[in-house]
Amino acid sequence: MLTSNVKIEELNEENWYECCELKLSEKQTEYLESNAISIAQSKFEPSLKPFAIYYEDIVVGFLMINTEKEELDGYWVFRIMVDKNFQGKGIGKAATKLMISEMRKLPDAQKIVVGYHPENQEAHHLYASLGFIDNGDRFGKEMAVIKYLNE
């Protein structure tokens, strides 16, 4: 699969419902909120910015970032998921790279932080492969890893 065919696009009236219909694998459902809940959350927290992930012209994933700094003085990735039928093809990694490029544009962007359950091995491998570092930060049941943008 060509990951150059992956793009992210801000959520809009044409793609939001498709994002709601995307499914995780059964074991991943315990790690993430549904996309519908994330989309609703973005309507009440204006700093959250949701995106659809496309492969060619098909919506295959969803991600959401915070455009305001939070804990650890970084910009947080709130959600990232790829539909179970499109996982394992490099789409998540390509979309995460695009997301990092987008987040670099935020004011004084020096760190990107993402939290995930330590048991989520897919997330661990993805973020480690993109240079996120585990400094031992923990928030409830989640670990937080950091991508330093100056390096």
PAZA-688686 format. One line per 8 residues: number of its first residue (from 1); their letters; for each residue x, y, z of C-alpha. Coordinates in nm, 2 decimals, padded with zeros to 4 digits. Layout:
<atoms>
NUM> A> X:Y:Z | ...
</atoms>
This chain:
<atoms>
1> MLTSNVKI> 00.00:00.00:00.00 | 00.13:00.35:-00.09 | 00.13:00.56:00.22 | 00.17:00.87:00.00 | -00.20:00.82:-00.07 | -00.28:00.91:00.29 | -00.40:01.25:00.39 | -00.57:01.42:00.68
9> EELNEENW> -00.86:01.67:00.65 | -01.04:01.87:00.91 | -01.36:01.72:01.02 | -01.65:01.86:00.82 | -02.02:01.80:00.73 | -01.90:01.56:00.45 | -01.68:01.33:00.66 | -01.80:01.34:01.02
17> YECCELKL> -02.05:01.06:00.98 | -01.81:00.83:00.81 | -01.57:00.88:01.10 | -01.85:00.77:01.34 | -01.89:00.45:01.15 | -01.53:00.34:01.17 | -01.45:00.04:01.39 | -01.16:-00.07:01.61
25> SEKQTEYL> -01.06:-00.43:01.66 | -01.23:-00.58:01.96 | -00.92:-00.57:02.18 | -00.87:-00.20:02.10 | -01.21:-00.09:02.21 | -01.11:-00.09:02.57 | -00.83:00.17:02.50 | -01.02:00.44:02.31
33> ESNAISIA> -01.35:00.63:02.33 | -01.57:00.61:02.02 | -01.52:00.86:01.75 | -01.87:00.99:01.81 | -01.79:01.08:02.17 | -01.46:01.24:02.05 | -01.65:01.45:01.79 | -01.91:01.56:02.05
41> QSKFEPSL> -01.62:01.65:02.29 | -01.47:01.87:02.03 | -01.79:02.07:02.01 | -01.77:02.16:02.38 | -01.40:02.21:02.40 | -01.31:02.45:02.12 | -00.93:02.39:02.15 | -00.98:02.03:02.02
49> KPFAIYYE> -00.94:01.99:01.65 | -01.07:01.67:01.49 | -00.95:01.53:01.15 | -01.06:01.25:00.92 | -00.78:01.02:00.79 | -00.82:00.93:00.42 | -00.66:00.66:00.21 | -00.71:00.77:-00.14
57> DIVVGFLM> -01.07:00.90:-00.13 | -01.19:00.67:00.16 | -01.23:00.78:00.52 | -01.03:00.51:00.71 | -00.94:00.68:01.04 | -00.99:00.96:01.28 | -00.76:01.18:01.49 | -00.80:01.47:01.73
65> INTEKEEL> -00.54:01.71:01.87 | -00.55:01.99:02.13 | -00.45:02.33:01.99 | -00.37:02.45:02.35 | -00.08:02.34:02.56 | -00.16:02.12:02.86 | 00.03:01.90:03.10 | 00.40:01.86:03.04
73> DGYWVFRI> 00.39:02.19:02.86 | 00.30:02.02:02.53 | 00.03:01.99:02.27 | -00.16:01.66:02.32 | -00.29:01.41:02.07 | -00.63:01.32:02.21 | -00.73:01.04:01.96 | -00.59:00.85:01.67
81> MVDKNFQG> -00.74:00.54:01.52 | -00.75:00.35:01.20 | -01.05:00.13:01.10 | -00.98:-00.24:01.18 | -01.00:-00.32:00.81 | -00.72:-00.08:00.72 | -00.48:-00.15:01.01 | -00.13:-00.29:00.95
89> KGIGKAAT> -00.08:-00.11:00.62 | 00.12:00.19:00.74 | -00.18:00.43:00.73 | -00.16:00.51:01.10 | 00.21:00.59:01.08 | 00.16:00.81:00.77 | -00.13:00.99:00.93 | 00.07:01.05:01.25
97> KLMISEMR> 00.35:01.20:01.05 | 00.11:01.43:00.88 | -00.04:01.52:01.22 | 00.31:01.60:01.36 | 00.36:01.83:01.06 | 00.03:02.00:01.14 | 00.11:02.04:01.51 | 00.45:02.19:01.43
105> KLPDAQKI> 00.26:02.50:01.31 | 00.10:02.56:01.65 | 00.24:02.85:01.85 | 00.57:02.77:02.03 | 00.54:02.40:01.95 | 00.82:02.23:02.12 | 00.66:01.90:02.24 | 00.38:01.67:02.13
113> VVGYHPEN> 00.24:01.45:02.40 | 00.03:01.14:02.36 | -00.12:00.92:02.63 | -00.21:00.56:02.59 | -00.27:00.24:02.79 | 00.06:00.06:02.85 | -00.10:-00.26:02.73 | -00.17:-00.11:02.39
121> QEAHHLYA> 00.13:-00.26:02.20 | 00.03:-00.12:01.86 | 00.03:00.23:02.00 | 00.36:00.17:02.17 | 00.53:00.05:01.86 | 00.39:00.33:01.65 | 00.50:00.62:01.87 | 00.84:00.47:01.95
129> SLGFIDNG> 00.90:00.43:01.57 | 00.83:00.80:01.53 | 01.07:00.92:01.80 | 00.83:00.96:02.10 | 01.01:00.91:02.43 | 00.88:00.76:02.75 | 01.01:00.97:03.04 | 00.80:00.78:03.29
137> DRFGKEMA> 00.51:01.03:03.30 | 00.18:00.87:03.40 | -00.17:01.01:03.41 | -00.42:00.77:03.57 | -00.42:00.44:03.37 | -00.23:00.60:03.08 | 00.14:00.65:03.01 | 00.24:00.97:02.83
145> VIKYLNE> 00.52:00.98:02.57 | 00.67:01.29:02.42 | 00.80:01.39:02.08 | 01.05:01.67:02.11 | 01.02:01.89:01.80 | 01.35:02.07:01.83 | 01.55:01.75:01.77
</atoms>
